[in-house]
Amino acid sequence: MAPSPRTGYVIGAVAVAGLLLPPPITALLIVAVLAGAVVDAASVRRVPELVRRVAPVLARGVESRLVCEAVEPGRGRMRIRQPVPWDLALTPSESDDRLDASLVPRRRGRHTLPAMAVRRDGPLGLGRWYHRAGEAAEVLVYPDLPAARRLALAVRQGRFRDPGRMTRGPLGLGTDFESIRDYNSDDDIRQVNWRATARLGRPMSNQYRIEQDRDIVCVVDCGRLMGAPLAGSLTRLDAAIDATAAVALVADEVGDRCGAVAFDAAVRRSVSPRRSGGDAVVRALFDLEPISVDSDYELAFRTMGGAKRAMVLVFTDLLEEAAARPLIEAVPLLARRHAVVIATAADPDFERLVSTPPERVSDVYRAAAALDVLDAQERVAGQLRRAGADVIEAPPARLGAACIGAYLRAKSLARL
């Protein structure tokens, strides 16, 4: 309970009027105003019943709606405020009578919306009462699923363009012949059926069926290097999980089995490959955070080493040559049985330092240091390729598309 600013204004007015009134009357009026403020506040002392409507599952960086309002209008005016943790952005955070706000999650994971804070003003506007209404609620923030779904839709509709290929075919050629059809401008020249073209007098193409029921396993490093920031609040692990979600949804789209392994010094999550496994992979990985330990690649690879042949997509960081040594030593063990692809997010800060003309001597030193790091990364990538793995490096926003391109190329070449 507390007096409102109006109470102070009224008491001030009474005090000014007291210059013309007898002191006992002035004191009596002030007491009456204070008593009125107490009675006014007591009239709204009951905790209001509020309802909060918000989606239980959100996506990082994607706007959602949050509404807080009273079940029944009460006496006097009500001010509603929804406190939020720092990794959720709410605009506006408070409003009179009804809060209709935009909620944008900044980080993946499990987040708690605290109980709502309510200030109720009495009917006279002299007193007010502060309440905590409702219960705390947990919201789950998934990776950037809308971007992943857009990529999966592009694959389904044949609009996906592989950044790693110069040809324009949507899914690769496949290896199983299905039918002959009219040629279209997006077809690879290798699809042209020259005999049918000569016989019918118009260009004809072979239609190949992309094999299904293949396995793809996303192996996600959660060690210390994956906590490095890339852009804003985005970390390397965020970029890896975004890309994993995109690959998993595409695997569902093309009829393959998708699984995942998340690890640091120990295996933290494991999802065996399964049909329509995209949802299971996202649910298993969405709340992972990096830990300040060195990652045990050999342990992670042993976890899936006995599985049937699969494409193994390893998300990690290659910026530290010494830290990548265990990965280089472990890859040959995995490459004997599986098609291995190492994926890493390019750091835009390093690219900017190298490409921007220096203006000061300190800029030259920074550019030289960045160039040393990039050279070390290229040496690591070369050693991984010699060990039998393909290596993908792409900016965070395009890492998912680059991984999908590598996945579809492997399918078209029957490497799975």
C-alpha positions in Angstrom: 0.0 0.0 0.0 1.2 3.5 -0.8 -0.3 7.0 -1.3 -0.5 8.2 -4.9 1.1 11.5 -6.1 -2.4 13.0 -6.0 -2.4 12.6 -2.3 0.7 14.7 -2.1 -0.9 17.4 -4.3 -4.0 17.5 -2.2 -2.1 17.8 1.0 0.0 20.6 -0.5 -3.1 22.4 -1.5 -4.5 22.0 2.0 -1.2 23.3 3.5 -1.4 26.4 1.3 -5.1 26.9 2.3 -4.0 26.5 5.9 -2.4 29.9 5.7 -6.0 31.2 5.7 -7.5 28.6 8.0 -7.1 27.8 11.7 -4.4 25.3 12.4 -6.8 22.7 13.9 -8.9 22.7 10.8 -5.8 22.4 8.6 -4.6 19.4 10.6 -8.0 17.8 10.5 -8.2 18.2 6.7 -4.7 16.6 6.3 -5.7 13.7 8.5 -8.9 13.3 6.4 -6.9 13.2 3.2 -4.5 10.6 4.6 -7.4 8.5 5.9 -9.1 8.8 2.5 -5.8 7.5 0.9 -5.8 4.5 3.3 -9.4 3.7 2.6 -8.9 4.2 -1.1 -5.9 1.8 -1.2 -7.7 -0.7 0.9 -10.5 -0.9 -1.6 -8.1 -2.4 -4.2 -6.1 -4.6 -1.8 -7.4 -7.8 -3.4 -5.0 -9.4 -5.9 -6.5 -9.1 -9.3 -6.9 -12.2 -11.4 -4.8 -11.8 -14.6 -4.3 -14.0 -17.6 -1.1 -14.1 -19.6 -1.2 -15.4 -23.2 2.1 -16.2 -24.8 3.3 -19.1 -27.1 5.1 -21.7 -25.0 7.6 -22.3 -27.7 9.4 -19.4 -29.4 12.2 -19.0 -32.0 15.4 -17.0 -31.4 15.2 -13.6 -33.0 11.6 -14.1 -34.1 8.9 -11.7 -32.8 6.0 -13.1 -30.9 3.0 -11.6 -29.1 2.5 -11.4 -25.3 -0.8 -10.2 -23.8 -1.6 -9.7 -20.1 -5.0 -8.6 -19.0 -7.5 -8.8 -16.1 -10.1 -11.6 -16.3 -12.7 -9.0 -14.9 -12.3 -5.2 -14.8 -11.9 -4.0 -11.2 -12.3 -0.7 -9.5 -9.9 2.1 -10.3 -7.1 2.1 -12.7 -4.6 -0.8 -13.1 -1.0 -0.7 -14.3 0.4 -4.0 -15.5 4.1 -4.7 -15.9 5.7 -8.0 -17.1 9.3 -8.3 -15.9 11.5 -10.3 -18.3 15.1 -11.7 -18.1 17.7 -9.9 -20.1 17.7 -12.4 -22.9 14.1 -11.7 -23.7 13.2 -8.2 -25.2 9.7 -7.0 -24.4 8.2 -3.8 -26.0 6.4 -2.2 -24.2 7.1 -3.8 -20.8 4.1 -2.1 -19.1 0.8 -0.6 -19.9 -2.5 0.6 -18.3 -5.3 -2.1 -17.8 -4.1 -4.3 -20.7 -0.5 -5.1 -21.9 -0.2 -6.1 -25.5 3.5 -6.4 -26.2 6.1 -7.7 -28.7 8.4 -10.4 -27.3 11.7 -11.1 -29.1 14.0 -13.8 -27.6 17.7 -13.0 -27.9 19.0 -16.4 -26.8 18.0 -20.1 -27.2 17.1 -22.2 -24.2 14.7 -22.3 -21.3 13.6 -19.0 -20.0 11.3 -18.0 -17.1 8.7 -15.2 -17.3 8.3 -14.0 -13.7 4.9 -13.3 -12.2 3.3 -10.0 -13.4 3.6 -6.9 -11.3 0.4 -4.9 -10.9 -0.3 -1.4 -9.4 -3.9 -0.7 -8.7 -5.1 2.8 -8.0 -8.1 3.4 -5.8 -11.3 4.9 -7.2 -10.4 8.3 -5.7 -6.9 8.2 -7.0 -5.5 8.8 -3.5 -4.2 5.4 -2.6 -2.7 2.5 -4.5 -1.8 -1.2 -3.8 1.1 -3.2 -5.4 0.6 -6.8 -6.2 2.3 -9.8 -7.8 -0.3 -11.6 -9.9 -0.2 -14.9 -11.7 2.5 -17.5 -11.7 5.9 -17.7 -13.3 5.9 -19.4 -16.7 8.6 -21.2 -18.7 9.0 -20.5 -22.3 11.2 -22.6 -24.6 13.3 -20.7 -27.2 14.3 -22.8 -30.2 16.9 -21.9 -32.8 15.9 -19.9 -35.9 13.3 -22.4 -37.2 11.6 -20.0 -39.6 14.9 -19.8 -41.6 15.3 -23.6 -41.4 11.8 -24.1 -42.7 12.4 -21.7 -45.6 15.4 -23.7 -46.7 13.4 -27.0 -46.4 10.6 -25.5 -48.4 13.1 -24.4 -51.1 14.4 -28.0 -51.3 10.8 -29.3 -51.5 9.9 -26.9 -54.3 13.2 -27.4 -56.2 14.2 -23.8 -55.6 17.2 -24.5 -53.4 20.5 -23.3 -55.0 23.6 -25.0 -53.7 26.2 -22.3 -53.0 28.9 -24.9 -53.6 27.8 -25.8 -57.1 27.8 -24.0 -60.4 25.1 -26.2 -61.9 21.5 -25.3 -61.2 19.7 -28.6 -60.6 17.6 -28.5 -57.5 18.5 -31.7 -55.6 21.4 -33.2 -57.6 21.0 -35.9 -60.2 20.5 -38.9 -58.0 21.4 -42.4 -59.2 18.1 -44.3 -59.6 16.5 -43.8 -63.0 12.8 -43.0 -62.7 11.4 -41.6 -66.0 12.0 -39.4 -69.1 10.4 -36.0 -69.3 10.6 -32.7 -71.2 13.8 -30.7 -70.6 13.5 -27.5 -68.6 16.0 -24.7 -68.2 17.0 -25.7 -64.6 18.2 -29.2 -65.7 21.8 -30.3 -65.5 23.2 -31.0 -69.0 24.0 -34.5 -67.8 20.3 -35.2 -67.5 19.7 -34.8 -71.2 18.6 -38.0 -72.9 20.1 -37.6 -76.4 18.4 -40.7 -77.9 14.9 -39.5 -76.8 15.7 -36.0 -77.9 16.6 -37.2 -81.4 13.6 -39.5 -81.6 11.0 -36.9 -80.5 12.6 -33.8 -82.0 12.6 -31.8 -78.8 14.9 -31.8 -75.7 14.2 -34.6 -73.2 15.7 -35.2 -69.8 16.1 -38.2 -67.6 14.4 -37.9 -64.2 16.4 -39.5 -61.4 15.0 -40.4 -58.0 17.0 -39.2 -55.1 17.7 -42.2 -52.8 15.8 -42.2 -49.4 16.3 -43.8 -46.1 19.9 -42.7 -45.8 21.4 -41.6 -42.5 22.8 -38.2 -41.5 24.2 -37.5 -38.1 25.0 -33.9 -36.9 27.8 -33.9 -34.4 27.8 -30.6 -32.4 30.9 -29.5 -30.4 29.8 -27.7 -27.2 33.3 -27.1 -25.9 35.0 -23.8 -24.9 35.8 -22.6 -28.5 32.1 -22.7 -29.4 31.2 -20.0 -27.0 33.1 -17.4 -29.0 30.9 -14.5 -30.2 30.3 -14.0 -33.9 27.8 -11.2 -34.4 25.9 -9.4 -31.6 24.9 -12.0 -29.1 25.2 -14.9 -31.5 27.9 -17.5 -30.6 29.5 -20.3 -32.7 27.3 -22.8 -31.0 24.2 -20.8 -31.9 25.2 -20.8 -35.6 25.9 -24.6 -35.4 22.5 -25.4 -33.9 20.7 -23.1 -36.4 22.5 -25.1 -39.2 21.7 -28.4 -37.5 18.0 -27.5 -37.4 18.1 -26.6 -41.1 19.8 -29.9 -42.1 17.4 -31.9 -39.9 14.3 -30.4 -41.5 15.7 -31.0 -45.0 16.5 -34.6 -44.1 12.8 -35.0 -43.1 11.8 -33.4 -46.4 13.8 -35.8 -48.6 12.9 -39.0 -46.6 16.2 -39.6 -44.8 16.9 -40.5 -41.2 18.5 -37.8 -39.0 20.3 -38.0 -35.7 22.6 -35.9 -33.5 25.4 -36.1 -31.0 26.3 -33.1 -28.8 29.5 -33.3 -26.8 32.3 -31.5 -25.0 34.5 -33.6 -22.6 31.6 -36.0 -22.5 28.6 -36.8 -24.6 25.8 -34.5 -23.5 23.0 -35.4 -25.9 22.5 -38.3 -28.3 19.6 -38.9 -30.8 19.8 -42.0 -32.9 19.0 -41.5 -36.6 15.3 -41.9 -37.3 12.7 -41.0 -39.9 11.1 -37.6 -39.3 13.8 -37.0 -36.7 14.0 -33.3 -37.2 11.8 -32.4 -34.2 13.6 -34.8 -32.0 17.0 -33.3 -32.9 15.8 -29.7 -32.3 14.2 -30.6 -29.0 17.4 -32.4 -27.9 19.8 -29.5 -28.8 17.9 -26.3 -28.4 19.0 -25.5 -24.8 22.7 -26.5 -25.1 25.3 -24.0 -23.9 29.0 -24.1 -24.4 31.2 -25.3 -21.5 34.8 -24.2 -20.8 36.4 -27.5 -21.4 38.3 -29.1 -24.2 36.2 -31.3 -26.5 36.8 -35.0 -26.8 36.3 -35.7 -30.5 37.4 -39.4 -30.3 34.7 -40.0 -27.6 32.1 -38.4 -29.8 33.1 -40.4 -32.8 33.2 -43.6 -30.9 29.6 -43.0 -29.8 28.4 -43.5 -33.4 31.3 -45.4 -34.9 29.5 -48.7 -35.1 26.5 -47.3 -36.9 25.7 -48.0 -40.5 27.3 -45.8 -43.1 26.1 -42.2 -42.8 27.0 -38.7 -43.6 28.6 -37.2 -40.4 28.4 -33.4 -40.2 30.7 -32.1 -37.5 30.1 -28.6 -36.3 33.2 -27.2 -34.6 35.7 -24.3 -34.6 39.0 -24.5 -36.5 40.6 -21.2 -35.4 43.0 -22.7 -32.9 45.5 -25.1 -34.6 46.5 -26.7 -31.3 42.9 -27.3 -30.2 42.1 -28.9 -33.6 44.9 -31.5 -33.3 42.6 -34.1 -31.6 40.1 -33.6 -34.3 42.6 -34.2 -37.1 43.8 -37.3 -35.3 40.2 -38.6 -34.8 38.8 -38.0 -38.3 40.6 -40.9 -40.1 38.8 -43.3 -37.7 35.4 -42.0 -38.7 36.2 -41.4 -42.4 36.9 -45.2 -42.9 33.2 -45.9 -42.5 31.3 -42.6 -43.0 31.3 -39.6 -45.3 32.6 -36.9 -43.0 32.1 -33.1 -43.4 33.5 -30.5 -41.0 31.5 -27.3 -40.8 32.6 -24.1 -39.2 31.2 -20.6 -39.1 33.4 -17.9 -40.5 34.1 -15.0 -38.2 33.0 -11.7 -39.9 35.4 -9.7 -37.7 38.4 -11.5 -39.1 37.2 -11.0 -42.7 36.6 -7.3 -42.0 40.0 -6.8 -40.5 41.8 -8.4 -43.4 39.8 -6.7 -46.1 39.5 -3.2 -44.7 42.4 -0.8 -45.6 44.3 0.2 -42.5 44.1 3.8 -41.3 46.4 3.6 -38.3 49.5 1.5 -37.4 47.3 -0.4 -34.9 45.0 -1.5 -37.8 48.0 -3.0 -39.5 48.9 -5.1 -36.4 45.3 -6.3 -36.1 45.1 -7.2 -39.7 48.3 -9.2 -39.5 47.1 -11.0 -36.4 43.8 -11.8 -38.2 45.7 -13.0 -41.2 47.7 -15.4 -39.0 44.6 -16.8 -37.6 43.0 -17.4 -41.0 46.2 -19.0 -42.3 46.2 -21.4 -39.3 42.6 -22.2 -40.0 43.4 -23.0 -43.7 46.3 -25.2 -42.6 43.9 -27.1 -40.3 41.3 -27.4 -43.1 44.0 -28.8 -45.4 45.0 -31.4 -42.9 41.4 -32.4 -42.4 40.9 -32.8 -46.1 44.0 -35.0 -46.3 42.5 -37.1 -43.5 39.4 -37.8 -45.6 36.9 -35.1 -44.6 35.3 -32.3 -46.6 35.5 -28.9 -44.9 32.8 -26.1 -45.1 33.3 -22.6 -43.9 30.5 -20.1 -44.3 29.2 -16.9 -42.6 26.8 -17.7 -39.8 23.7 -16.7 -41.8 24.7 -19.0 -44.7 26.1 -21.9 -42.8 22.8 -23.8 -42.9 22.5 -23.4 -46.7 26.2 -24.5 -47.2 25.7 -27.6 -45.1 22.5 -28.5 -46.9 24.3 -28.1 -50.2 27.1 -30.5 -49.0 24.4 -33.0 -47.9 22.5 -32.9 -51.1 25.7 -33.2 -53.2 26.7 -36.3 -51.1 23.3 -37.8 -51.9 23.6 -37.1 -55.6 27.0 -38.7 -55.7 25.7 -41.8 -53.8 28.2 -41.2 -51.0 25.7 -42.1 -48.3 
